[in-house]
């Protein structure tokens, strides 16, 4: 419930900010804002290198707090260095690429959140592995609240998209300072100092284990954002803005399964090492998928029936008459697939089969790219939505079937000796 509440609050803030921006600066500026955030999100996913999921899993497997702190310190140091390198690339891209001056400026400011966001994500993963989802969720909810309040105030004061991005950067820095301070007071702060920084060999060991998580995250980010980028490139930022408004609401529906599975993930990672753990996980995949799919189907039906009213409430009457409601009604049929593939993917992560997830994500990403290139030029936002629905169902079958296949092997992962 802590994770669900925090994620719902974050999504509500995102939707509220989207609605305010749509009505105050228009669909074109909203599209530009979402595209800049997309670029930053892709860079952050690359810089994460899968270390967040790896840290949660290994922290759950380690019983010694000192070992957990040392592992968290190593991961935190690596993530900060990688995020700093990512910001350097963003600065270079804003200078070299033939972008509009306003877009380049927005990109540079958006990149300021990379380092603090990477560090906050490491702290959140560490707390999740320790089963302190209340603290992890509170940290994220606090950062999102500060960013929304500051961004909304600056937006209403006429500072536009730039003000929203500056507020986000300031909130991330403040949230990181408060999170580290809280960990220090509890005696559980990650151990990071000159004498304990990871060696080159330790870097290689960490990244060798985590890179499949990274590859999966990067592929997922690209395939879930490619449609928005193609729409903006082929049909303009206004179309991308209307599509992005519907897409943000669709993403909010992911909260129910993702919150539950985030809370279960440390338990699954630990249970998977017990002699009878894989039998329990097989039951979870077999019977849990049915309950997840049924819940998703009910939400899809309700979303189609109430989509127009919901979008009018969020974005105004113009959204209900425009392409946003059409996009939402198509996207809603992917909700059951989302519920099922999140379950399959988390189980594969817990048992150490992350490379299986990466391989299947690659197949889906290629299929999604081909479908987008085929459908978006002619059918615009509807083509993008149809492409997403089809590939989400493909991903659902691959990950759910892959989890059952792996669990039939009757083997157990080994905890890392840290």
Residue, then its C-alpha position, 0 to 999 in steps of 0.5 A: x500500500x505504501x508503494x501503491x499510494x506513492x505511485x498513485x500520488x506521483x501519477x496524479x501529480x503528473x496528470x495534473x501537471x500535464x493538464x495544467x500545461x495543456x491548458x496554459x501553454x498548449x499542445x505544442x509546448x506540451x509535446x516539446x516538454x514530453x519529448x525532452x523528458x523522453x530524451x532524459x529518460x532514455x539517457x537515465x535508463x542507459x546510465x542506470x545500467x540495470x544497477x537498481x534492480x540488481x541492488x534490490x535483489x542482492x540486498x534482499x539476499x544479503x542478511x548482514x547490514x554492513x554487506x548491504x551498506x557496502x554493496x549500496x555504496x558501490x552501486x551508488x558510486x557507479x550510478x553517479x559516475x554514469x549519470x554524470x557521463x550521460x549529462x555530458x553527452x546531453x550537453x554535447x548533443x544540445x550543441x552539435x545537433x540541429x535543434x531549435x534554440x528553445x529545445x536545446x535550452x530545455x534539454x540542457x536544463x532537463x539533464x540537470x536532474x540526471x545525477x540526483x535522480x540516479x542517486x535517488x533511484x539507488x537509495x530507493x532500490x536499496x531501501x526496497x531491498x531492505x523491505x522499507x518500502x514506506x521510506x522508499x515510497x515516501x522519498x519518491x512521493x516527496x520529490x514528486x510533490x516538490x517538483x509539482x508544486x514548484x513547477x505549477x507555481x512557476x508555470x502559473x507565474x508565466x515561466x513556461x516549460x523552462x520553469x517546470x524543468x528548473x523546479x524538477x531539478x531543484x526538487x531532485x537535489x533537495x530530495x537526495x539530501x533529505x534521503x541521505x540524511x535520513x539514512x545516516x540518522x538510522x545508521x544504514x547509509x550506503x558506505x561511500x568514501x575514497x577507501x571503499x570506492x569500487x575497483x575496476x574489477x568490482x566495476x566489471x563484476x557489477x556491470x556484468x551482472x546488471x547489464x541484462x537489467x540495463x539492456x531490458x530497461x533501455x529497450x523498454x524505454x525506446x520501444x515505449x517512447x519511439x511512437x511519441x518521437x515518431x509522431x513528433x517528427x512526422x506529424x508535429x509536436x501538437x499531435x505528439x502532445x495529444x497522444x502523450x496526454x492519453x499515454x500518460x493516463x494509460x501509464x497510470x493504470x500500470x500502478x496496480x500490478x507494479x506496486x504489488x510486484x515491487x513489494x513482492x520482488x524482494x520476497x520472491x528473490x529470497x524465496x527463490x533460494x529455498x528448496x521449495x521456493x520455485x514450486x511457490x513461484x510456479x503457483x504464483x505465475x500459473x494462478x496469479x496471471x489469471x487474476x491479473x488478466x481478469x483485473x486488467x480486462x475489467x479496467x479495459x472495459x471500464x476505460x472504454x466506457x468512461x474514457x471520454x468523461x475521464x479525459x474531459x475531467x482531466x484535460x478539458x472538453x477539447x481533449x474529449x473531442x480530439x485524438x486523445x480520447x481515440x488514443x486512450x480507447x485503443x490503448x486501454x485494450x493493452x491493460x490486461x497484457x501489461x498486468x500479465x507481462x509485469x508478473x512474468x518479468x518480475x519472476x524471471x528477475x527474481x530467479x536470476x534469468x534476467x537475460x531471458x527477459x532481455x532477449x524477449x524484449x529485443x524481439x518485441x522492440x523490433x516488432x514494435x519498431x516495424x509496426x510503428x514505421x508501418x502504421x504511424x505515417x498513415x494513421x498517426x496517433x491511432x497507428x501508434x496506439x494499435x502498434x503498442x497494443x499488439x506488441x504489449x500482448x506479444x510481450x505478455x505471452x513471451x514473458x509469462x511463457x518464459x517464466x513457466x519454462x524457466x521455473x520448470x527447470x528445478x534449479x535455484x539461483x546462488x546468492x552473491x558472496x559480497 
